[in-house]
Every structure is written in structure tokens, then in C-alpha cells.
Amino acid sequence: MAEAMELKIYSKEDRLKVAAILIDNGYTVSQGKRQRTPTGKTLDYFLKVTEDGDNADTSK
């Protein structure tokens, strides 16, 4: 399996749209979140994307 990439996307709606496009094109996608700073309350949301040759490319 290839190396994973993280895409920071702040809007939930945008994350879902981008995830749908990536999944349709054969990528494995998961969502994650982490604190922006160790003591802060602000969270960063991201998509973790991995190219996976076993997934179907349904964009065709």
C-alpha cells in the first residue's frame, strides 16, 4: 500500500465532497481530527488519503 497523505479541509461539507470524489477514483479515505496545539481547544480536521490498487476506479 502507498504512503498516506493528509488533506486539511475545514468545512465538513467540503470534506465529504472531496472524500466522495477520491473514493470514486479508487482511493482509500478516512477522516481524522487532532488538537491544533497541545493546550488549545481548536481542532484541525483532515482526510487521510491512500492510493490503493485493490480499490475499484468507478469514475469511468
PDB file with SEQRES, HELIX, SHEET and CRYST1 records, atoms N, CA, C and O in Angstrom:
SEQRES   1 A   60  MET ALA GLU ALA MET GLU LEU LYS ILE TYR SER LYS GLU          
SEQRES   2 A   60  ASP ARG LEU LYS VAL ALA ALA ILE LEU ILE ASP ASN GLY          
SEQRES   3 A   60  TYR THR VAL SER GLN GLY LYS ARG GLN ARG THR PRO THR          
SEQRES   4 A   60  GLY LYS THR LEU ASP TYR PHE LEU LYS VAL THR GLU ASP          
SEQRES   5 A   60  GLY ASP ASN ALA ASP THR SER LYS                              
HELIX    1 AA1 LYS A   12  ASP A   24  1                                  13    
SHEET    1 AA1 3 MET A   5  LYS A   8  0                                        
SHEET    2 AA1 3 LEU A  43  GLU A  51 -1                                        
SHEET    3 AA1 3 TYR A  27  GLN A  35 -1                                        
CRYST1    1.000    1.000    1.000  90.00  90.00  90.00 P 1           1          
ATOM      1  N   MET A   1       0.845  -1.179   0.000  1.00  0.00           N  
ATOM      2  CA  MET A   1       0.000   0.000   0.000  1.00  0.00           C  
ATOM      3  C   MET A   1       0.888   1.239   0.000  1.00  0.00           C  
ATOM      4  O   MET A   1       1.947   1.249   0.627  1.00  0.00           O  
ATOM      5  N   ALA A   2       0.462   2.267  -0.693  1.00  0.00           N  
ATOM      6  CA  ALA A   2       1.232   3.502  -0.824  1.00  0.00           C  
ATOM      7  C   ALA A   2       1.173   4.333   0.455  1.00  0.00           C  
ATOM      8  O   ALA A   2       0.373   4.079   1.355  1.00  0.00           O  
ATOM      9  N   GLU A   3       2.041   5.321   0.500  1.00  0.00           N  
ATOM     10  CA  GLU A   3       2.098   6.235   1.641  1.00  0.00           C  
ATOM     11  C   GLU A   3       0.840   7.102   1.709  1.00  0.00           C  
ATOM     12  O   GLU A   3       0.316   7.532   0.681  1.00  0.00           O  
ATOM     13  N   ALA A   4       0.368   7.351   2.917  1.00  0.00           N  
ATOM     14  CA  ALA A   4      -0.850   8.144   3.118  1.00  0.00           C  
ATOM     15  C   ALA A   4      -0.529   9.640   3.069  1.00  0.00           C  
ATOM     16  O   ALA A   4       0.569  10.072   3.421  1.00  0.00           O  
ATOM     17  N   MET A   5      -1.509  10.407   2.627  1.00  0.00           N  
ATOM     18  CA  MET A   5      -1.406  11.860   2.570  1.00  0.00           C  
ATOM     19  C   MET A   5      -2.549  12.441   3.391  1.00  0.00           C  
ATOM     20  O   MET A   5      -3.653  11.897   3.389  1.00  0.00           O  
ATOM     21  N   GLU A   6      -2.298  13.529   4.085  1.00  0.00           N  
ATOM     22  CA  GLU A   6      -3.346  14.208   4.841  1.00  0.00           C  
ATOM     23  C   GLU A   6      -3.724  15.499   4.144  1.00  0.00           C  
ATOM     24  O   GLU A   6      -2.862  16.300   3.781  1.00  0.00           O  
ATOM     25  N   LEU A   7      -5.030  15.696   3.959  1.00  0.00           N  
ATOM     26  CA  LEU A   7      -5.555  16.918   3.355  1.00  0.00           C  
ATOM     27  C   LEU A   7      -6.362  17.652   4.411  1.00  0.00           C  
ATOM     28  O   LEU A   7      -7.392  17.151   4.862  1.00  0.00           O  
ATOM     29  N   LYS A   8      -5.907  18.841   4.814  1.00  0.00           N  
ATOM     30  CA  LYS A   8      -6.646  19.644   5.788  1.00  0.00           C  
ATOM     31  C   LYS A   8      -7.772  20.365   5.068  1.00  0.00           C  
ATOM     32  O   LYS A   8      -7.531  21.186   4.183  1.00  0.00           O  
ATOM     33  N   ILE A   9      -9.004  20.053   5.452  1.00  0.00           N  
ATOM     34  CA  ILE A   9     -10.181  20.698   4.875  1.00  0.00           C  
ATOM     35  C   ILE A   9     -11.086  21.046   6.047  1.00  0.00           C  
ATOM     36  O   ILE A   9     -11.545  20.155   6.762  1.00  0.00           O  
ATOM     37  N   TYR A  10     -11.347  22.330   6.252  1.00  0.00           N  
ATOM     38  CA  TYR A  10     -12.030  22.783   7.454  1.00  0.00           C  
ATOM     39  C   TYR A  10     -13.536  22.582   7.416  1.00  0.00           C  
ATOM     40  O   TYR A  10     -14.142  22.328   8.457  1.00  0.00           O  
ATOM     41  N   SER A  11     -14.149  22.686   6.263  1.00  0.00           N  
ATOM     42  CA  SER A  11     -15.600  22.563   6.154  1.00  0.00           C  
ATOM     43  C   SER A  11     -16.005  21.091   6.044  1.00  0.00           C  
ATOM     44  O   SER A  11     -15.477  20.356   5.210  1.00  0.00           O  
ATOM     45  N   LYS A  12     -16.936  20.672   6.885  1.00  0.00           N  
ATOM     46  CA  LYS A  12     -17.400  19.284   6.856  1.00  0.00           C  
ATOM     47  C   LYS A  12     -17.994  18.945   5.492  1.00  0.00           C  
ATOM     48  O   LYS A  12     -17.739  17.870   4.949  1.00  0.00           O  
ATOM     49  N   GLU A  13     -18.780  19.856   4.944  1.00  0.00           N  
ATOM     50  CA  GLU A  13     -19.390  19.612   3.629  1.00  0.00           C  
ATOM     51  C   GLU A  13     -18.324  19.422   2.557  1.00  0.00           C  
ATOM     52  O   GLU A  13     -18.444  18.541   1.705  1.00  0.00           O  
ATOM     53  N   ASP A  14     -17.289  20.241   2.598  1.00  0.00           N  
ATOM     54  CA  ASP A  14     -16.209  20.129   1.624  1.00  0.00           C  
ATOM     55  C   ASP A  14     -15.449  18.813   1.798  1.00  0.00           C  
ATOM     56  O   ASP A  14     -15.088  18.175   0.809  1.00  0.00           O  
ATOM     57  N   ARG A  15     -15.202  18.397   3.055  1.00  0.00           N  
ATOM     58  CA  ARG A  15     -14.518  17.122   3.295  1.00  0.00           C  
ATOM     59  C   ARG A  15     -15.312  15.971   2.699  1.00  0.00           C  
ATOM     60  O   ARG A  15     -14.738  15.075   2.080  1.00  0.00           O  
ATOM     61  N   LEU A  16     -16.631  15.987   2.881  1.00  0.00           N  
ATOM     62  CA  LEU A  16     -17.462  14.912   2.354  1.00  0.00           C  
ATOM     63  C   LEU A  16     -17.459  14.897   0.825  1.00  0.00           C  
ATOM     64  O   LEU A  16     -17.424  13.825   0.222  1.00  0.00           O  
ATOM     65  N   LYS A  17     -17.494  16.067   0.196  1.00  0.00           N  
ATOM     66  CA  LYS A  17     -17.455  16.137  -1.270  1.00  0.00           C  
ATOM     67  C   LYS A  17     -16.131  15.619  -1.815  1.00  0.00           C  
ATOM     68  O   LYS A  17     -16.103  14.830  -2.760  1.00  0.00           O  
ATOM     69  N   VAL A  18     -15.040  16.068  -1.213  1.00  0.00           N  
ATOM     70  CA  VAL A  18     -13.718  15.639  -1.666  1.00  0.00           C  
ATOM     71  C   VAL A  18     -13.541  14.136  -1.431  1.00  0.00           C  
ATOM     72  O   VAL A  18     -13.000  13.435  -2.287  1.00  0.00           O  
ATOM     73  N   ALA A  19     -13.994  13.641  -0.280  1.00  0.00           N  
ATOM     74  CA  ALA A  19     -13.889  12.207   0.011  1.00  0.00           C  
ATOM     75  C   ALA A  19     -14.657  11.395  -1.023  1.00  0.00           C  
ATOM     76  O   ALA A  19     -14.164  10.366  -1.485  1.00  0.00           O  
ATOM     77  N   ALA A  20     -15.846  11.834  -1.393  1.00  0.00           N  
ATOM     78  CA  ALA A  20     -16.643  11.113  -2.386  1.00  0.00           C  
ATOM     79  C   ALA A  20     -15.915  11.044  -3.722  1.00  0.00           C  
ATOM     80  O   ALA A  20     -15.903   9.997  -4.369  1.00  0.00           O  
ATOM     81  N   ILE A  21     -15.314  12.144  -4.137  1.00  0.00           N  
ATOM     82  CA  ILE A  21     -14.577  12.169  -5.404  1.00  0.00           C  
ATOM     83  C   ILE A  21     -13.386  11.213  -5.347  1.00  0.00           C  
ATOM     84  O   ILE A  21     -13.149  10.452  -6.285  1.00  0.00           O  
ATOM     85  N   LEU A  22     -12.641  11.255  -4.248  1.00  0.00           N  
ATOM     86  CA  LEU A  22     -11.472  10.390  -4.118  1.00  0.00           C  
ATOM     87  C   LEU A  22     -11.867   8.915  -4.086  1.00  0.00           C  
ATOM     88  O   LEU A  22     -11.204   8.083  -4.706  1.00  0.00           O  
ATOM     89  N   ILE A  23     -12.930   8.587  -3.376  1.00  0.00           N  
ATOM     90  CA  ILE A  23     -13.398   7.201  -3.301  1.00  0.00           C  
ATOM     91  C   ILE A  23     -13.827   6.712  -4.678  1.00  0.00           C  
ATOM     92  O   ILE A  23     -13.516   5.585  -5.063  1.00  0.00           O  
ATOM     93  N   ASP A  24     -14.536   7.552  -5.417  1.00  0.00           N  
ATOM     94  CA  ASP A  24     -14.958   7.192  -6.780  1.00  0.00           C  
ATOM     95  C   ASP A  24     -13.769   6.913  -7.685  1.00  0.00           C  
ATOM     96  O   ASP A  24     -13.893   6.177  -8.664  1.00  0.00           O  
ATOM     97  N   ASN A  25     -12.619   7.494  -7.367  1.00  0.00           N  
ATOM     98  CA  ASN A  25     -11.432   7.322  -8.194  1.00  0.00           C  
ATOM     99  C   ASN A  25     -10.465   6.284  -7.639  1.00  0.00           C  
ATOM    100  O   ASN A  25      -9.307   6.233  -8.053  1.00  0.00           O  
ATOM    101  N   GLY A  26     -10.932   5.451  -6.699  1.00  0.00           N  
ATOM    102  CA  GLY A  26     -10.158   4.309  -6.242  1.00  0.00           C  
ATOM    103  C   GLY A  26      -9.228   4.534  -5.076  1.00  0.00           C  
ATOM    104  O   GLY A  26      -8.344   3.712  -4.831  1.00  0.00           O  
ATOM    105  N   TYR A  27      -9.400   5.629  -4.343  1.00  0.00           N  
ATOM    106  CA  TYR A  27      -8.561   5.889  -3.171  1.00  0.00           C  
ATOM    107  C   TYR A  27      -9.249   5.398  -1.906  1.00  0.00           C  
ATOM    108  O   TYR A  27     -10.476   5.318  -1.846  1.00  0.00           O  
ATOM    109  N   THR A  28      -8.453   5.072  -0.900  1.00  0.00           N  
ATOM    110  CA  THR A  28      -8.962   4.768   0.425  1.00  0.00           C  
ATOM    111  C   THR A  28      -8.923   6.063   1.230  1.00  0.00           C  
ATOM    112  O   THR A  28      -7.888   6.727   1.292  1.00  0.00           O  
ATOM    113  N   VAL A  29     -10.051   6.424   1.848  1.00  0.00           N  
ATOM    114  CA  VAL A  29     -10.164   7.719   2.536  1.00  0.00           C  
ATOM    115  C   VAL A  29     -10.713   7.501   3.937  1.00  0.00           C  
ATOM    116  O   VAL A  29     -11.663   6.743   4.131  1.00  0.00           O  
ATOM    117  N   SER A  30     -10.108   8.171   4.913  1.00  0.00           N  
ATOM    118  CA  SER A  30     -10.658   8.191   6.270  1.00  0.00           C  
ATOM    119  C   SER A  30     -10.550   9.616   6.792  1.00  0.00           C  
ATOM    120  O   SER A  30      -9.742  10.408   6.307  1.00  0.00           O  
ATOM    121  N   GLN A  31     -11.372   9.932   7.783  1.00  0.00           N  
ATOM    122  CA  GLN A  31     -11.351  11.256   8.386  1.00  0.00           C  
ATOM    123  C   GLN A  31     -10.612  11.208   9.714  1.00  0.00           C  
ATOM    124  O   GLN A  31     -10.594  10.184  10.396  1.00  0.00           O  
ATOM    125  N   GLY A  32     -10.008  12.324  10.063  1.00  0.00           N  
ATOM    126  CA  GLY A  32      -9.324  12.414  11.342  1.00  0.00           C  
ATOM    127  C   GLY A  32      -9.433  13.807  11.908  1.00  0.00           C  
ATOM    128  O   GLY A  32      -9.826  14.747  11.217  1.00  0.00           O  
ATOM    129  N   LYS A  33      -9.082  13.929  13.174  1.00  0.00           N  
ATOM    130  CA  LYS A  33      -9.016  15.244  13.811  1.00  0.00           C  
ATOM    131  C   LYS A  33      -7.947  15.195  14.874  1.00  0.00           C  
ATOM    132  O   LYS A  33      -7.656  14.143  15.444  1.00  0.00           O  
ATOM    133  N   ARG A  34      -7.362  16.364  15.135  1.00  0.00           N  
ATOM    134  CA  ARG A  34      -6.348  16.466  16.190  1.00  0.00           C  
ATOM    135  C   ARG A  34      -6.338  17.891  16.712  1.00  0.00           C  
ATOM    136  O   ARG A  34      -6.750  18.822  16.021  1.00  0.00           O  
ATOM    137  N   GLN A  35      -5.868  18.047  17.924  1.00  0.00           N  
ATOM    138  CA  GLN A  35      -5.758  19.385  18.504  1.00  0.00           C  
ATOM    139  C   GLN A  35      -4.707  20.171  17.740  1.00  0.00           C  
ATOM    140  O   GLN A  35      -3.641  19.647  17.417  1.00  0.00           O  
ATOM    141  N   ARG A  36      -5.013  21.436  17.451  1.00  0.00           N  
ATOM    142  CA  ARG A  36      -4.071  22.285  16.718  1.00  0.00           C  
ATOM    143  C   ARG A  36      -2.829  22.554  17.554  1.00  0.00           C  
ATOM    144  O   ARG A  36      -1.717  22.553  17.024  1.00  0.00           O  
ATOM    145  N   THR A  37      -3.001  22.785  18.862  1.00  0.00           N  
ATOM    146  CA  THR A  37      -1.879  22.976  19.785  1.00  0.00           C  
ATOM    147  C   THR A  37      -2.114  22.058  20.979  1.00  0.00           C  
ATOM    148  O   THR A  37      -3.256  21.683  21.246  1.00  0.00           O  
ATOM    149  N   PRO A  38      -1.069  21.693  21.695  1.00  0.00           N  
ATOM    150  CA  PRO A  38      -1.238  20.775  22.827  1.00  0.00           C  
ATOM    151  C   PRO A  38      -2.213  21.269  23.898  1.00  0.00           C  
ATOM    152  O   PRO A  38      -2.892  20.462  24.533  1.00  0.00           O  
ATOM    153  N   THR A  39      -2.288  22.585  24.104  1.00  0.00           N  
ATOM    154  CA  THR A  39      -3.155  23.111  25.147  1.00  0.00           C  
ATOM    155  C   THR A  39      -4.418  23.771  24.596  1.00  0.00           C  
ATOM    156  O   THR A  39      -5.270  24.216  25.365  1.00  0.00           O  
ATOM    157  N   GLY A  40      -4.542  23.837  23.282  1.00  0.00           N  
ATOM    158  CA  GLY A  40      -5.664  24.549  22.667  1.00  0.00           C  
ATOM    159  C   GLY A  40      -6.911  23.712  22.544  1.00  0.00           C  
ATOM    160  O   GLY A  40      -6.870  22.484  22.618  1.00  0.00           O  
ATOM    161  N   LYS A  41      -8.030  24.403  22.352  1.00  0.00           N  
ATOM    162  CA  LYS A  41      -9.306  23.731  22.158  1.00  0.00           C  
ATOM    163  C   LYS A  41      -9.659  23.619  20.683  1.00  0.00           C  
ATOM    164  O   LYS A  41     -10.610  22.921  20.329  1.00  0.00           O  
ATOM    165  N   THR A  42      -8.911  24.290  19.821  1.00  0.00           N  
ATOM    166  CA  THR A  42      -9.181  24.272  18.392  1.00  0.00           C  
ATOM    167  C   THR A  42      -8.710  22.954  17.788  1.00  0.00           C  
ATOM    168  O   THR A  42      -7.616  22.474  18.085  1.00  0.00           O  
ATOM    169  N   LEU A  43      -9.549  22.382  16.941  1.00  0.00           N  
ATOM    170  CA  LEU A  43      -9.219  21.124  16.282  1.00  0.00           C  
ATOM    171  C   LEU A  43      -8.961  21.350  14.801  1.00  0.00           C  
ATOM    172  O   LEU A  43      -9.582  22.210  14.176  1.00  0.00           O  
ATOM    173  N   ASP A  44      -8.044  20.575  14.246  1.00  0.00           N  
ATOM    174  CA  ASP A  44      -7.836  20.509  12.804  1.00  0.00           C  
ATOM    175  C   ASP A  44      -8.491  19.229  12.310  1.00  0.00           C  
ATOM    176  O   ASP A  44      -8.257  18.156  12.867  1.00  0.00           O  
ATOM    177  N   TYR A  45      -9.303  19.332  11.276  1.00  0.00           N  
ATOM    178  CA  TYR A  45      -9.949  18.175  10.660  1.00  0.00           C  
ATOM    179  C   TYR A  45      -9.251  17.893   9.339  1.00  0.00           C  
ATOM    180  O   TYR A  45      -8.853  18.822   8.637  1.00  0.00           O  
ATOM    181  N   PHE A  46      -9.101  16.621   8.995  1.00  0.00           N  
ATOM    182  CA  PHE A  46      -8.392  16.279   7.779  1.00  0.00           C  
ATOM    183  C   PHE A  46      -8.903  14.961   7.210  1.00  0.00           C  
ATOM    184  O   PHE A  46      -9.567  14.176   7.887  1.00  0.00           O  
ATOM    185  N   LEU A  47      -8.569  14.750   5.944  1.00  0.00           N  
ATOM    186  CA  LEU A  47      -8.806  13.476   5.288  1.00  0.00           C  
ATOM    187  C   LEU A  47      -7.460  12.784   5.145  1.00  0.00           C  
ATOM    188  O   LEU A  47      -6.476  13.406   4.744  1.00  0.00           O  
ATOM    189  N   LYS A  48      -7.418  11.517   5.468  1.00  0.00           N  
ATOM    190  CA  LYS A  48      -6.226  10.710   5.265  1.00  0.00           C  
ATOM    191  C   LYS A  48      -6.478   9.888   4.007  1.00  0.00           C  
ATOM    192  O   LYS A  48      -7.402   9.076   3.968  1.00  0.00           O  
ATOM    193  N   VAL A  49      -5.662  10.096   2.982  1.00  0.00           N  
ATOM    194  CA  VAL A  49      -5.896   9.512   1.661  1.00  0.00           C  
ATOM    195  C   VAL A  49      -4.739   8.578   1.311  1.00  0.00           C  
ATOM    196  O   VAL A  49      -3.570   8.934   1.457  1.00  0.00           O  
ATOM    197  N   THR A  50      -5.087   7.376   0.847  1.00  0.00           N  
ATOM    198  CA  THR A  50      -4.097   6.403   0.419  1.00  0.00           C  
ATOM    199  C   THR A  50      -4.492   5.847  -0.934  1.00  0.00           C  
ATOM    200  O   THR A  50      -5.645   5.472  -1.143  1.00  0.00           O  
ATOM    201  N   GLU A  51      -3.538   5.792  -1.855  1.00  0.00           N  
ATOM    202  CA  GLU A  51      -3.791   5.172  -3.148  1.00  0.00           C  
ATOM    203  C   GLU A  51      -3.767   3.672  -2.941  1.00  0.00           C  
ATOM    204  O   GLU A  51      -2.820   3.133  -2.368  1.00  0.00           O  
ATOM    205  N   ASP A  52      -4.800   2.999  -3.404  1.00  0.00           N  
ATOM    206  CA  ASP A  52      -4.942   1.564  -3.160  1.00  0.00           C  
ATOM    207  C   ASP A  52      -5.315   0.871  -4.469  1.00  0.00           C  
ATOM    208  O   ASP A  52      -6.422   1.052  -4.977  1.00  0.00           O  
ATOM    209  N   GLY A  53      -4.407   0.090  -5.004  1.00  0.00           N  
ATOM    210  CA  GLY A  53      -4.615  -0.598  -6.271  1.00  0.00           C  
ATOM    211  C   GLY A  53      -5.726  -1.626  -6.241  1.00  0.00           C  
ATOM    212  O   GLY A  53      -6.238  -2.004  -7.295  1.00  0.00           O  
ATOM    213  N   ASP A  54      -6.118  -2.091  -5.051  1.00  0.00           N  
ATOM    214  CA  ASP A  54      -7.186  -3.080  -4.931  1.00  0.00           C  
ATOM    215  C   ASP A  54      -8.583  -2.458  -5.014  1.00  0.00           C  
ATOM    216  O   ASP A  54      -9.568  -3.164  -5.231  1.00  0.00           O  
ATOM    217  N   ASN A  55      -8.666  -1.132  -4.839  1.00  0.00           N  
ATOM    218  CA  ASN A  55      -9.970  -0.462  -4.891  1.00  0.00           C  
ATOM    219  C   ASN A  55     -10.388  -0.249  -6.340  1.00  0.00           C  
ATOM    220  O   ASN A  55      -9.557  -0.048  -7.225  1.00  0.00           O  
ATOM    221  N   ALA A  56     -11.680  -0.298  -6.552  1.00  0.00           N  
ATOM    222  CA  ALA A  56     -12.219  -0.096  -7.894  1.00  0.00           C  
ATOM    223  C   ALA A  56     -12.235   1.383  -8.244  1.00  0.00           C  
ATOM    224  O   ALA A  56     -12.618   2.228  -7.434  1.00  0.00           O  
ATOM    225  N   ASP A  57     -11.811   1.679  -9.470  1.00  0.00           N  
ATOM    226  CA  ASP A  57     -11.922   3.040 -10.004  1.00  0.00           C  
ATOM    227  C   ASP A  57     -13.272   3.122 -10.675  1.00  0.00           C  
ATOM    228  O   ASP A  57     -13.454   2.603 -11.776  1.00  0.00           O  
ATOM    229  N   THR A  58     -14.238   3.780 -10.012  1.00  0.00           N  
ATOM    230  CA  THR A  58     -15.593   3.826 -10.530  1.00  0.00           C  
ATOM    231  C   THR A  58     -15.888   5.129 -11.274  1.00  0.00           C  
ATOM    232  O   THR A  58     -17.042   5.427 -11.581  1.00  0.00           O  
ATOM    233  N   SER A  59     -14.844   5.897 -11.559  1.00  0.00           N  
ATOM    234  CA  SER A  59     -15.036   7.181 -12.236  1.00  0.00           C  
ATOM    235  C   SER A  59     -15.301   7.022 -13.724  1.00  0.00           C  
ATOM    236  O   SER A  59     -15.694   7.984 -14.384  1.00  0.00           O  
ATOM    237  N   LYS A  60     -15.096   5.836 -14.261  1.00  0.00           N  
ATOM    238  CA  LYS A  60     -15.258   5.609 -15.702  1.00  0.00           C  
ATOM    239  C   LYS A  60     -16.675   5.239 -16.066  1.00  0.00           C  
ATOM    240  O   LYS A  60     -16.974   5.017 -17.239  1.00  0.00           O  
TER     241      LYS A  60                                                      
END                                                                             
